[in-house]
Amino acid sequence: MTSPAEKYAASKRRAAFPALEDFMVDVGFDLDDFQRSACESLERGSGVLVCAPTGAGKTVVGEFAVHLALRAGERKCFYTTPIKALSNQKYHDLVERYGSDKVGLLTGDNAINGDAPVIVMTTEVLRNMLYAGSASLKNLAYVVMDEVHYLADRFRGAVWEEVIIHLPASVTLISLSATVSNYEEFADWLVTVRGETEVVVSEHRPVPLWQHMLVGKRMFDLFHDADAARKHDVHPELLRYGREMFRRTEMTGGRGRRWQPPPRAEVIDRLERGGLLPAILFIFSRAGCDAAVQQCLNAGLRLTDSEERAEIRRIAEAKVASVPREDLSVLGYWEWLDGLERGLAAHHAGMLPAFKEAVEECFVRGLVKAVFATETLALGINMPARCVVLERLVKFNGEAHVDLTPGEYTQLTGRAGRRGIDVEGHAVVLWSPDVDPRHVAGLASTRTYPLRSSFRPSYNMAVNLVGTVGPDKSRELLESSFAQFQADRSVVGLARQVQRNVETMETYAQDAACHHGDFDEYFAIRVAIADREKAMVRQGANQRRAAAVSSLERLRIGDVIRVPQGRRAGLAVVLEGATGGFGEPRPLVLTQDRWAGRVSPADFAGEVEVLERIRVPKHFNHRSPAARRDLAAQVSATGLDRHGGRRRGRGNPGEDAEIALLKVRLRQHPCHACPDREEHARWAERRHRLQRDTEALRDKVAGRTGSLARTFDEVCAVLTDRGYLAGDGEVTEAGRMLGRIWSEADLLVAECLRQGIWEGLAPDELAAAASMVLYESRREGDDRASVPKGPVTSAVDACTKLWGEIASDESEHGLTLTREPDPGFVWPMYRWARGEPLAKVLSSGHNYDADMPAGDFVRWARQVLDLLGQIKDAPAASVAVRDAARLAIATVNRGVLAYQTAL
């Protein structure tokens, strides 16, 4: 029974927070302490920052903001999410609770009930509304920013800061974040830009997470108990067995057998026997995810019964109902459905959206038991599992293979444990000889996930800011960003370090003092000699590089050369001379080993010698294995040694005159005769090194103080030079057009329109040519992608030339904002816009992403559609270009692209 005191306390809460009590009746369950605390702060009128682990239920606070807006009447709540899939999911949830008349959706793909009091949208949509001064902002009372830690994303993070800074002061901000280690710093910034903000932090996982390692077929707990976990003490039995496995591996490895991880089917079987399904198995490769499913199918694995298979087929067929039947085979539908019906699936960005949505629904409903996913799932929609498996603790970040950070490990394993379903969640790391259990323990026990701003001014942002508040106020707004806030805070620590260094240098100066004379002067001569010697070495390297560049530019088809270093060292014949245009010379060659690709000056230590000449057949096809084999045989038949070639002797030019003069001065200095000269020199060297470090710290202090405002000034200078801003800081007509172009390549797109680069193109040609400012290949290509001849080639070349001019302007101002356009999507887009079937588009041999997955094609093509929509409405575009864009949209938006998420 409830005591009188408890009844009295409850009645007081109801009186103090009536809206919260109504809300709790609606949700039908008791709130956790952190949820109640955050909701009470909201009802008091304060903004809130809620930091809690994945699955803790922090979105309840956002839903309470929705409740407050609807309860008040005539007030609005915008609920923002980082990705469309999350927006769609949240829209469904809110419609189910409040009805479709009260809730709307605005994403790049969908616009539903845009005048509703509650609108779910992607963060970019809200940013665009703020800059445009949209009428929809009237009566806006609450903005929920779900997954606000996305502001650390280096590509899109700036949007979150723009929204937080530009929201009217009357709007209450609800920020929902994963657990970050510097939440106090982020909260301090929110207080400075948004006013009163309560911080509510919960480290508690509602479903406990147990850590394990799978060593061969045996599963071990990573920690013996909670106390061991706090101390990072690995379970002794795991350490013993791991050492034994490592010893066995060393023995078998010595006999030529490499260690192999357990087959995926065995891992799934082990999880099933342990009652750990459904599971998400993270594999940091799209191809690896697809291969894992295939391995399980080949092993005959089946995790579903007949009723589940029937339900899975029904869901899958409903999801692909809008996809043309003739495309299903091309998309691998039947093979994918076979795995799905067996309870197995992959999940990654290369999949068709309809396939991904089917996987998500089947997994959430417990029909699919094992999903092999890339790390994008950890940031995606709500797909919790009982168990999460990490095959490796290394991932490719686009440039190199790097270790997972503790923050990334926490984010990935945070998917384990479904609230209300599982009593506990489980994280499993697969053992390998390269994985030390103690390293895993460190990852599992460390809670360091700092939030770092990725904010930087863009051209679009600059013209919108200047056009809205003027140049001076724009600078003030930029200086109020989280990026500048963090930079300013770091300056305090740097300044303290500078002071400590100065004090230490004074001590070193006393130890370096010499009674024979001024040792600082003597040491300065020694430093000058060392600097001159280094400069001579650099000069020689620059001369050798210049010789390599010059000689590569002179190469002709048929020249036989030797590639002295790199992966393709050996003899090679030139198939195509150095390409013209911008950048360094990169001739196309065929090596003795039958590899065809481009080489660059980096592959040569100096001048490239022509050793021989052979005949290369006209129209030689370097993609033909037979043609490569025959020509490589000709190279071998020259009789030249693989590592041969004439060597040039190097004469000794004698000592540099300046160095010789400095050495004379050194010997004549009084301190040169001091018997303790080298002891003094050691202290002077320490002082010199510390002096250099201190100067670098001072430069950092100067660079971080007002750094964003300086970058903004340089961005504005480029815009002024190109006519987007007037000399008095006013936004020109061209600038207003640039302010409505939402793309990373905003300035390049605007310049293409102003300079008529796309003038006279047919709709299919325009779609193809425009794609290059958006597309970015997932891998480095040795060969530039070919493009359709005629008007498209002219437009591609003109766009590349224009980019070179912009890049040159940026370089003069210390900027690198505009990425080089990539023509790798031109052919697929051209063929699709011409109405060719999906099979032909995806198997196109004209681009170096010839094996492009359907999901990637859909993603890039939708971005092209979005850009065409902007071109269609751009005032700077001619009537002909706008008409071509309108027609291109109609021709591109077909088949798999016309598919829309069922709502």
C-alpha angles and dihedrals in degrees: 000000000000113000122231090249092055091047090051092049091049092050090050090052091050090051093047097042109024094157091054092050090052090048093052090055088054096048093046100216139080116264124237116247094258092049092050092046092052093045092049090052089051093051089051088058099255126131115240140213111201118192115184139142122271110282095019092117103250091148087073086075090054091049089052089058087055089051092051093052094049093043092054094048123215089044129107137216124199115201110199127194131181098237137035094239091058090046091052092048094048090046090056091048094051094043089053091054104036105020133252093273092064099043131062136182130217120180133137089271104036140040114184126167093341093180095058118124090240118046127179113206145155115264093247090060091057091046090053091048091053093052092045093048090234118203087227088076091071112113091008105158106162136032119189114200106196116198090012089172085080086088085086090064106114094215104041106011095101090068092067092053092046090055094046092049097044101042112113114262089242092066118095111222123215111193117192116192142168114251107289126183096225099048090132090061092048091047092050089055092048089054091053095051103028105027124228110025125170117213117218116183128182122180091176118111110212087212112045115236120223119200122218143169124215109215108187103309096335124094118212132186109242091218130032093219143338093279090055090050091055090051094043088238109160118220105269093222090057091050092049095048092043091055090049092051090048090052091051091048091052091051095049091041089058089060091056098266117125122214112262125200117238113276112266091238089058091049091052091046090051091050091049092051089049093051091244100130137143092061139171113215111199115215115172095221133070092215089048091055092051091045091051092056090048092050091053092048091049088052090056095244115170123175102172139073127225095268092051091048091053092050092047091052091050092052093045094049091049091052095050096040091108094047112097110255093230090060096053095079091047089052092052091245098156095049090046091049091050090059092042092053089052090054096256129115146155123230122197143125093266092068125097109262091238090056092048092049091051090051091049095050093045092048095048089050092051095246097114110055104187128035122185105208144173119234091267087082090064088063096038138080127326105289107145120178137192091240138023121200126198114199094188138011093217127079137181110246096192094273108041144355107268136178119259112258121230088251092054091046090052092048094050097044090043088081090072117100124040113225111235092013109054127050089205140003127227133213116196126191117194112233120235133164088261095054117083112200088220089060090051089050090054092051093047095048101042118091100192113135105141119191110233121186118237094188119142133156117260129193092253091049092049097054091044093050094046091045092051105040107003130250099289096048089044090059091051091051092051090050088055092059122115089243092060091040090057092044092052092049091051090053091067092059092044092052091053090052091051090054092050090050092052091053092049092049090056089056092048090050091057091050091049095051115122126200091213094067147297104336092185088062092047093048091049088062090052090050091049091054092050092047092050092050091051091048090053090053091049091047090054091050091050091050091050091050091049089051090051092050093047095047093047090054089055096052118118133200109281097027112137113216138167120243100209101191145017131056093311101047114160140061119337139174122222113244098174131013124243110299116247126231125055131352133028124323113273111179119194111242140177116219129212086255090061095251114143121198145106125290126203137201088268088071092061132066093206143326115004112233123211104226099179143344126234133177117262113202115248113259089016109187108215090188091065112094091206093052091048091050094052095046092045087055089056090053090052090047091063087081092227116146113252090236095028133104131122115300122215118221118232117224122207105248091197130246119319112259094228092052091048091053092049091051090054090052090048093054092047094052114106093232090060089076095052111116089215092050096121093046089053088046093055091056091044090051091053090049090048093051092047090048090055092048091049092051089051090051091049089051089052091051091050092044095051097044105090091345096147092050090053091049089048090053090053091048089051090048091057090047091049092050090053096045102254093113125036122230091260092055096258119141112246127215089265089051092054088053090050089051089065096051110097106192139106085242092051097139094043091052091048092049092048088055096044095046095045095242090150096039116131095014120139116237094263091046092049092051090050096045094045092052093072094069090058107034124092120182116232091225139036113262123211088205128051111240115258119236135203112282122245125032094000092056090049091050092047092050092046091049091050091049091049091051089053090056092048092047089051091052091048092049091055089055096043094251134132104183104129118069119214110265115253118215093195093109097044097093097046091046092047093051093045093049089051089059099253117156121268092245092061093044095052094045094048111146093200099081133057091235089062092146092054111162117238092244092056091048091052092046095051093040091053089052089052089051090052092050091047088053090054092047090050090059099036111119092206091061118091121246089254093054092046091050091048090051091050092051092043091056089055093049096044098044097076140103114003091003093058089058111114128191110261108249 
